[in-house]
Amino acid sequence: MVKLRLKRCGKKQRAVYRIVAIDVRSRREGRDLRRVGFYDPIKNQTYLNIPVILYFLEKGAQPTGTVQDISKKAGVFMELYPNQ
């Protein structure tokens, strides 16, 4: 099973996260299938590759809670389910 989750990178006390598609059995810092976005909580910046995220969601990938919140703010689920 594939999940969309955060992968930590950056310096100590200056965490920056990549949003990646990764196998459930992998560690947080393990090898990812594809990088699909970027999240900086300090500067409050987000970059999402929406077509790739939609592709993985259509194939059955499950986002974690934090990734789901970030995606909702960006309106990813409005593109996936336009009638809701």
Residue frames as a rotation matrix with the C-alpha (Angstrom) as fourth column:
MET 1
0.582 0.813 0.000 0.00
0.813 -0.582 0.000 0.00
0.000 0.000 -1.000 0.00
VAL 2
-0.443 -0.698 0.563 1.20
0.705 -0.659 -0.262 3.50
0.553 0.281 0.784 -0.83
LYS 3
0.441 0.527 -0.726 0.85
0.844 -0.518 0.136 6.51
-0.304 -0.674 -0.674 1.45
LEU 4
0.218 -0.349 0.911 1.37
0.343 -0.847 -0.407 10.20
0.914 0.401 -0.065 0.93
ARG 5
0.757 0.004 -0.654 3.39
0.653 -0.064 0.755 11.37
-0.039 -0.998 -0.051 3.91
LEU 6
0.876 -0.458 0.151 5.90
-0.453 -0.889 -0.065 13.92
0.163 -0.012 -0.986 5.12
LYS 7
0.550 -0.808 -0.213 9.63
0.775 0.588 -0.230 13.25
0.311 -0.039 0.950 4.93
ARG 8
0.902 -0.164 -0.399 11.75
0.129 -0.780 0.612 15.44
-0.411 -0.603 -0.683 7.19
CYS 9
0.182 -0.907 0.380 14.81
0.924 0.025 -0.383 17.25
0.338 0.420 0.842 5.89
GLY 10
0.611 -0.037 0.790 16.64
-0.091 -0.996 0.023 20.47
0.786 -0.086 -0.612 6.73
LYS 11
-0.486 -0.861 0.147 18.77
-0.160 -0.077 -0.984 21.48
0.859 -0.502 -0.100 9.70
LYS 12
-0.495 0.269 -0.826 18.19
0.848 0.357 -0.392 21.03
0.189 -0.895 -0.405 13.40
GLN 13
-0.327 0.504 -0.799 15.42
0.508 -0.619 -0.599 23.33
-0.797 -0.602 -0.053 14.62
ARG 14
-0.380 0.192 -0.905 14.76
-0.696 -0.703 0.144 24.32
-0.609 0.685 0.401 10.96
ALA 15
-0.477 0.224 0.850 12.64
0.313 0.947 -0.074 21.42
-0.821 0.231 -0.521 9.76
VAL 16
-0.291 0.419 -0.860 11.47
-0.917 -0.378 0.127 21.39
-0.272 0.826 0.495 6.15
TYR 17
-0.166 0.331 0.929 9.32
-0.085 0.934 -0.348 18.57
-0.982 -0.136 -0.127 4.84
ARG 18
-0.819 0.038 -0.573 8.97
-0.568 0.088 0.818 16.90
0.082 0.995 -0.051 1.47
ILE 19
0.200 0.895 0.399 5.61
-0.690 0.418 -0.591 15.39
-0.696 -0.157 0.701 0.66
VAL 20
-0.685 -0.571 -0.453 6.33
-0.728 0.517 0.450 12.00
-0.023 0.638 -0.770 -0.85
ALA 21
0.648 0.714 -0.265 4.54
-0.722 0.687 0.084 8.90
0.242 0.137 0.961 -2.07
ILE 22
-0.500 -0.856 0.131 6.12
-0.822 0.422 -0.382 6.03
0.272 -0.299 -0.915 -0.16
ASP 23
-0.129 0.390 -0.912 5.43
0.023 0.920 0.391 2.39
0.991 0.030 -0.128 0.63
VAL 24
0.710 0.536 0.456 3.81
-0.428 -0.185 0.884 1.86
0.559 -0.823 0.098 4.04
ARG 25
0.876 -0.354 -0.328 6.52
0.473 0.759 0.448 -0.56
0.090 -0.547 0.832 5.15
SER 26
0.036 -0.912 0.408 9.30
0.605 -0.305 -0.735 2.00
0.795 0.273 0.541 4.63
ARG 27
-0.244 -0.230 -0.942 10.79
0.917 -0.371 -0.147 4.20
-0.316 -0.900 0.302 7.35
ARG 28
0.697 0.488 -0.526 10.03
0.366 -0.872 -0.324 7.92
-0.617 0.033 -0.786 7.44
GLU 29
0.248 -0.713 -0.656 13.44
-0.647 -0.626 0.436 8.63
-0.721 0.316 -0.616 5.92
GLY 30
-0.084 -0.263 0.961 13.29
0.328 0.904 0.276 5.62
-0.941 0.338 0.011 3.58
ARG 31
-0.947 -0.309 0.086 13.34
0.153 -0.201 0.968 5.56
-0.282 0.929 0.238 -0.19
ASP 32
-0.142 0.939 -0.312 10.31
-0.261 -0.340 -0.903 7.26
-0.955 -0.046 0.294 -1.68
LEU 33
0.036 0.270 0.962 8.49
0.819 0.544 -0.183 6.35
-0.573 0.795 -0.202 -4.88
ARG 34
-0.116 -0.009 0.993 8.00
0.770 -0.633 0.084 9.96
0.628 0.774 0.081 -5.97
ARG 35
-0.769 -0.097 -0.632 8.31
0.489 -0.727 -0.482 13.44
-0.413 -0.679 0.606 -4.52
VAL 36
-0.149 0.824 0.547 4.98
0.921 -0.087 0.381 15.17
0.361 0.560 -0.745 -4.88
GLY 37
0.694 0.435 0.574 5.38
0.247 -0.893 0.377 18.36
0.676 -0.119 -0.727 -2.88
PHE 38
-0.521 -0.852 -0.052 7.15
0.534 -0.278 -0.798 20.52
0.665 -0.444 0.600 -0.35
TYR 39
0.670 0.740 0.059 6.08
0.381 -0.411 0.828 22.05
0.637 -0.533 -0.558 2.98
ASP 40
-0.578 -0.813 0.064 7.92
0.415 -0.360 -0.836 24.62
0.703 -0.457 0.546 5.09
PRO 41
0.317 0.802 -0.506 6.08
0.866 -0.027 0.499 25.21
0.387 -0.597 -0.703 8.39
ILE 42
-0.263 -0.484 -0.835 8.38
0.785 -0.610 0.106 28.05
-0.561 -0.627 0.540 9.45
LYS 43
-0.948 -0.107 -0.301 7.79
-0.083 -0.828 0.555 30.21
-0.309 0.551 0.775 6.37
ASN 44
-0.097 0.972 0.216 4.33
-0.018 0.215 -0.976 28.67
-0.995 -0.098 -0.003 5.88
GLN 45
-0.226 -0.053 -0.973 5.09
-0.946 -0.224 0.232 27.83
-0.230 0.973 0.001 2.25
THR 46
0.052 0.286 0.957 3.62
-0.017 0.958 -0.285 24.91
-0.999 -0.002 0.054 0.36
TYR 47
-0.345 -0.088 -0.935 4.24
-0.930 -0.103 0.353 23.55
-0.127 0.991 -0.046 -3.12
LEU 48
-0.037 0.401 0.915 2.12
-0.146 0.904 -0.402 20.67
-0.989 -0.148 0.025 -4.40
ASN 49
-0.885 -0.158 -0.438 2.36
-0.460 0.159 0.873 18.87
-0.068 0.975 -0.214 -7.72
ILE 50
-0.201 0.936 0.290 -1.40
-0.746 0.046 -0.665 18.45
-0.636 -0.350 0.688 -7.95
PRO 51
0.390 0.391 -0.834 -1.59
-0.861 0.477 -0.179 16.20
0.327 0.787 0.522 -11.07
VAL 52
-0.473 -0.625 -0.621 0.81
-0.306 0.778 -0.549 13.70
0.826 -0.069 -0.559 -9.49
ILE 53
-0.873 0.218 0.436 -1.05
-0.421 0.113 -0.900 13.80
-0.246 -0.969 -0.006 -6.16
LEU 54
0.127 0.983 -0.131 -4.36
-0.912 0.064 -0.406 13.17
-0.390 0.170 0.905 -7.94
TYR 55
0.089 -0.183 -0.979 -2.76
-0.684 0.704 -0.193 10.27
0.724 0.686 -0.062 -9.84
PHE 56
-0.843 -0.476 -0.251 -1.66
-0.147 0.653 -0.743 8.58
0.518 -0.589 -0.620 -6.62
LEU 57
-0.634 0.680 0.367 -5.01
-0.572 -0.094 -0.815 9.22
-0.520 -0.727 0.449 -4.91
GLU 58
0.296 0.759 -0.580 -6.86
-0.955 0.233 -0.182 7.67
-0.003 0.608 0.794 -7.85
LYS 59
-0.102 -0.431 -0.897 -4.58
-0.418 0.837 -0.354 4.62
0.903 0.338 -0.265 -7.64
GLY 60
0.628 0.516 -0.582 -5.54
0.264 0.562 0.784 4.16
0.732 -0.646 0.217 -3.96
ALA 61
-0.523 -0.845 -0.113 -2.82
0.453 -0.164 -0.876 5.99
0.722 -0.509 0.469 -2.02
GLN 62
0.574 0.684 -0.449 -3.85
0.732 -0.184 0.656 7.09
0.366 -0.706 -0.606 1.47
PRO 63
-0.027 -0.591 0.806 -2.69
-0.061 -0.804 -0.591 10.51
0.998 -0.065 -0.014 2.73
THR 64
-0.541 -0.169 -0.824 -1.66
0.799 0.201 -0.566 10.88
0.261 -0.965 0.026 6.36
GLY 65
0.363 0.782 -0.507 -3.58
0.902 -0.432 -0.020 13.34
-0.235 -0.450 -0.862 8.51
THR 66
-0.001 -0.446 -0.895 -1.13
0.197 -0.878 0.437 16.21
-0.980 -0.175 0.089 8.09
VAL 67
-0.931 -0.338 0.137 -0.81
0.174 -0.083 0.981 15.72
-0.320 0.938 0.136 4.34
GLN 68
-0.273 0.913 0.302 -4.59
0.937 0.182 0.297 15.58
0.216 0.364 -0.906 4.07
ASP 69
0.425 0.401 -0.811 -4.90
0.649 -0.760 -0.035 18.91
-0.631 -0.512 -0.583 5.92
ILE 70
-0.451 -0.679 -0.579 -2.28
-0.021 -0.640 0.768 20.54
-0.892 0.359 0.275 3.67
SER 71
-0.897 0.122 0.425 -4.04
0.441 0.284 0.851 19.17
-0.017 0.951 -0.308 0.58
LYS 72
0.091 0.991 -0.096 -7.44
0.991 -0.100 -0.090 20.43
-0.099 -0.087 -0.991 1.74
LYS 73
0.216 -0.075 -0.974 -6.07
0.270 -0.954 0.133 23.95
-0.938 -0.291 -0.186 2.16
ALA 74
-0.739 -0.570 -0.359 -4.70
-0.210 -0.310 0.927 23.79
-0.640 0.760 0.109 -1.38
GLY 75
0.131 0.913 -0.387 -8.00
-0.801 -0.132 -0.584 22.48
-0.584 0.387 0.714 -2.77
VAL 76
-0.819 -0.490 -0.298 -6.70
-0.572 0.659 0.489 19.14
-0.043 0.571 -0.820 -4.06
PHE 77
-0.776 0.547 0.313 -9.82
0.393 0.809 -0.438 17.26
-0.493 -0.217 -0.843 -2.98
MET 78
0.105 0.804 -0.586 -12.04
-0.268 -0.544 -0.795 19.79
-0.958 0.240 0.158 -4.74
GLU 79
-0.200 -0.243 -0.949 -10.42
-0.975 -0.048 0.218 18.71
-0.099 0.969 -0.227 -8.00
LEU 80
-0.981 -0.186 -0.053 -10.76
-0.189 0.981 0.043 15.03
0.044 0.052 -0.998 -7.12
TYR 81
-0.435 0.897 -0.080 -14.42
0.886 0.410 -0.217 15.33
-0.162 -0.165 -0.973 -6.02
PRO 82
-0.937 -0.050 0.346 -15.83
0.164 -0.937 0.309 18.44
0.309 0.346 0.886 -7.79
ASN 83
-0.129 0.986 0.110 -19.48
0.134 -0.092 0.987 17.86
0.983 0.142 -0.120 -6.73
GLN 84
0.320 0.262 -0.911 -18.84
0.881 0.273 0.388 17.92
0.350 -0.926 -0.144 -2.98
